[in-house]
Amino acid sequence: MQAQVSIEELNAKIKQESEFIDRLRTEISKTVIGQQYVVNRLLIGLLTNGHILLEGVPGLAKTLTVSTLAKAISLKFQRMQFTPDLLPADLV
């Protein structure tokens, strides 16, 4: 038997759960300016337990954005510089 959930209850639950994401965005925006698209994609990857590869020219705040996100949610941050001779065993 399916439980009946009203739209109001569902909207209240969504609002409650999305406050965490809004707080994260606010915290990251204190340090990183103008990278909302990247921040949104990072949060999507985080929430879906996915993997994220950031590529771009130097100076786009890739490392700063990820380290700020890690700090905001009390995680350990490590950076891996990819090179042509990098092997999968180097990542483990």
C-alpha positions in Angstrom: 0.0 0.0 0.0 1.4 3.4 -1.0 1.5 6.2 1.5 -0.4 9.3 0.6 1.7 12.4 0.8 0.2 15.8 0.2 1.9 18.4 -2.0 2.2 20.7 1.0 4.1 18.1 3.0 6.4 17.3 0.0 7.1 21.0 -0.6 7.9 21.5 3.1 10.3 18.6 3.0 12.0 19.8 -0.2 12.4 23.3 1.3 13.9 21.9 4.5 16.4 19.7 2.7 17.4 22.4 0.2 18.4 24.8 3.0 21.6 22.9 3.5 22.5 23.4 -0.2 21.7 27.1 0.0 24.0 27.5 3.1 26.8 25.7 1.2 26.4 28.0 -1.8 26.4 31.0 0.4 29.6 29.8 2.2 31.4 29.1 -1.0 30.4 32.4 -2.5 32.2 34.2 0.3 35.5 32.9 -1.1 34.8 32.1 -4.8 33.3 34.8 -7.1 31.7 34.2 -10.4 31.8 30.4 -10.6 28.2 29.5 -9.9 28.0 27.0 -12.7 31.0 25.1 -11.4 29.7 25.3 -7.8 26.3 23.9 -8.9 28.0 21.0 -10.8 30.2 20.2 -7.8 27.1 20.1 -5.6 25.3 17.8 -8.0 28.3 15.5 -8.1 28.5 15.5 -4.3 24.8 14.8 -3.8 24.8 12.0 -6.4 28.0 10.3 -5.1 29.5 11.0 -8.5 33.0 11.8 -9.7 34.0 15.2 -10.9 37.0 16.1 -13.1 37.7 19.9 -13.3 39.6 20.9 -16.4 40.6 24.4 -17.5 43.4 26.9 -17.9 45.3 28.1 -14.8 43.6 30.8 -12.8 40.0 29.8 -12.9 39.8 29.0 -9.2 39.3 25.3 -9.6 41.5 24.3 -6.6 40.1 27.2 -4.5 36.5 26.2 -5.3 37.0 22.5 -4.4 39.0 23.3 -1.3 36.4 25.8 -0.1 33.7 23.2 -0.6 35.6 20.6 1.4 36.2 23.1 4.2 32.5 24.1 4.2 31.5 20.5 4.9 34.4 19.5 7.1 36.1 17.2 4.6 39.8 16.5 3.9 41.0 18.0 0.7 43.8 16.6 -1.5 44.8 17.7 -4.9 46.1 15.4 -7.6 48.0 16.9 -10.6 47.4 14.7 -13.6 50.4 14.0 -15.9 50.7 11.9 -19.1 52.5 9.2 -17.2 50.0 9.0 -14.3 48.9 5.4 -13.6 45.7 4.2 -11.9 47.8 2.8 -9.1 49.1 6.3 -8.4 45.6 7.4 -7.3 45.1 4.7 -4.7 
